[in-house]
């Protein structure tokens, strides 16, 4: 077994309608293809395939919570959960953080697309108000507080899903 986690999936087909990506995910063969639109969140998934991490924040001055100075949400929200106004996109430069919590997955269920064993981790990033879920590329023992940085599946390796962002120990 490798000391790095590998995926057990193939890239999903994408079609574009307007500005939105539509994912064709053949989980159970062509007849069992699941169609899912990313809609207003398409920039997030497109960014992952380009090696970029994007989040959203509320900049609406009338927001009762953020008052035009919103915190960054990753994964992104199309609209503010507090004032329901459209959020603004922002690139995260040099995405790093620390392991907030983790689970060691030794055996996955049907349809799991990540080679076991692996660590499912929650990452806390400076300037981000939400916790980012993902998987760790490394298999060596870890602890809460370990520093990590984002890595991306791009080009032909991109799956066009949330699996396109992963983390490695710094």
C-alpha positions in Angstrom: 0.0 0.0 0.0 1.2 3.5 -0.9 1.8 6.1 1.8 -0.4 8.4 -0.3 -4.2 8.1 -0.8 -5.5 7.4 -4.3 -9.0 7.9 -5.6 -11.1 5.1 -7.1 -13.1 7.2 -9.5 -13.1 8.6 -13.0 -13.7 12.1 -14.0 -17.4 12.9 -14.4 -18.6 14.4 -17.6 -19.6 18.0 -17.6 -22.0 19.9 -19.8 -22.5 23.7 -19.6 -25.8 25.5 -19.7 -25.4 29.2 -19.5 -22.8 29.7 -16.7 -23.7 26.5 -14.9 -22.0 23.2 -15.0 -24.1 20.1 -15.1 -22.4 17.0 -13.7 -23.1 13.6 -15.3 -22.1 11.0 -12.7 -22.6 7.4 -13.8 -22.6 5.8 -10.3 -24.5 2.7 -11.5 -23.7 2.6 -15.2 -25.1 4.8 -17.9 -28.7 4.0 -17.0 -28.0 5.0 -13.4 -26.4 8.3 -14.3 -27.0 11.0 -11.7 -27.4 14.5 -13.1 -26.5 17.4 -10.8 -26.3 21.1 -11.5 -23.8 23.2 -9.7 -25.8 26.3 -10.6 -24.6 29.4 -8.9 -21.8 27.4 -7.2 -20.2 26.5 -10.5 -17.2 28.9 -9.9 -16.2 26.9 -6.9 -15.9 23.6 -8.7 -14.4 25.2 -11.8 -11.8 26.9 -9.6 -10.9 23.5 -8.0 -10.1 22.1 -11.5 -7.9 25.1 -12.1 -6.0 24.7 -8.8 -7.8 27.6 -7.1 -9.9 27.7 -3.9 -12.8 30.2 -3.9 -15.1 31.1 -1.2 -18.0 33.6 -0.8 -18.8 36.3 1.7 -21.6 38.7 2.3 -20.8 42.4 1.5 -24.4 43.7 1.8 -24.4 46.7 4.2 -27.9 45.9 5.4 -27.0 42.4 6.6 -28.0 42.1 10.3 -24.9 40.0 11.1 -22.1 41.0 8.7 -23.1 44.6 8.0 -21.1 44.5 4.7 -18.0 43.0 6.1 -18.7 39.3 5.7 -16.5 36.4 6.6 -15.5 33.9 4.0 -17.5 30.7 3.6 -16.0 27.5 2.2 -17.7 25.6 0.8 -19.4 28.7 -0.7 -23.0 29.8 -0.4 -24.7 31.5 -3.3 -26.7 33.7 -0.8 -26.0 34.9 2.7 -27.6 32.6 5.3 -28.6 35.7 7.4 -29.8 38.3 4.9 -30.4 36.2 1.8 -28.5 38.6 -0.5 -26.1 37.3 -3.1 -22.6 36.6 -1.8 -19.4 37.9 -3.4 -16.6 35.5 -4.7 -13.1 35.7 -3.4 -9.9 33.7 -4.1 -8.1 32.2 -1.2 -4.4 32.8 -1.7 -2.1 30.0 -0.4 -4.8 27.9 1.2 -3.5 26.5 4.5 -4.9 25.6 7.8 -4.8 23.1 10.6 -6.6 19.8 11.4 -9.6 20.8 13.6 -10.7 17.2 13.9 -10.4 13.9 12.0 -11.7 10.4 11.4 -9.6 7.5 10.4 -11.6 5.5 7.8 -10.4 1.9 7.6 -13.3 0.4 5.6 -15.6 2.4 3.4 -19.1 1.6 2.3 -20.5 0.9 -1.2 -19.7 3.7 -3.6 -16.8 5.1 -1.6 -14.4 6.8 -4.1 -11.4 7.1 -1.8 -8.9 4.2 -1.3 -9.0 3.0 2.3 -7.5 3.6 4.8 -7.5 7.3 4.8 -8.1 10.3 7.1 -11.2 12.4 6.6 -10.3 15.7 8.1 -11.9 19.0 9.0 -9.7 22.0 8.4 -9.8 25.3 10.1 -8.4 28.1 8.0 -7.6 31.7 9.1 -10.2 34.1 7.7 -12.7 31.4 7.0 -15.8 31.2 9.2 -16.7 27.7 8.3 -14.9 24.4 8.7 -13.6 22.8 5.4 -14.1 19.0 5.1 -11.8 16.9 3.0 -9.4 14.0 2.9 -5.7 13.9 3.7 -3.3 12.5 1.1 -0.9 11.4 3.8 -1.4 8.1 5.7 1.1 8.6 8.5 -0.3 9.2 12.0 -1.7 12.7 12.6 -3.0 14.8 15.5 -5.4 17.7 15.9 -3.5 20.9 15.2 -1.3 19.5 12.5 -0.8 22.0 9.7 -2.0 21.2 6.2 -2.1 22.8 2.8 -4.6 22.3 0.0 -3.8 20.3 -3.1 -5.9 20.1 -6.2 -6.7 17.5 -8.9 -6.5 19.5 -12.1 -6.5 18.9 -15.8 -7.2 15.2 -16.8 -7.0 14.2 -13.1 -9.9 16.5 -12.1 -13.1 14.6 -11.1 -15.3 17.8 -11.3 -16.5 17.0 -7.7 -15.5 18.0 -4.2 -12.8 15.3 -4.4 -10.8 17.8 -6.5 -9.5 19.4 -3.3 -7.5 17.4 -0.8 -4.9 18.2 1.9 -1.4 17.3 2.7 0.7 17.8 5.8 3.0 20.8 5.8 
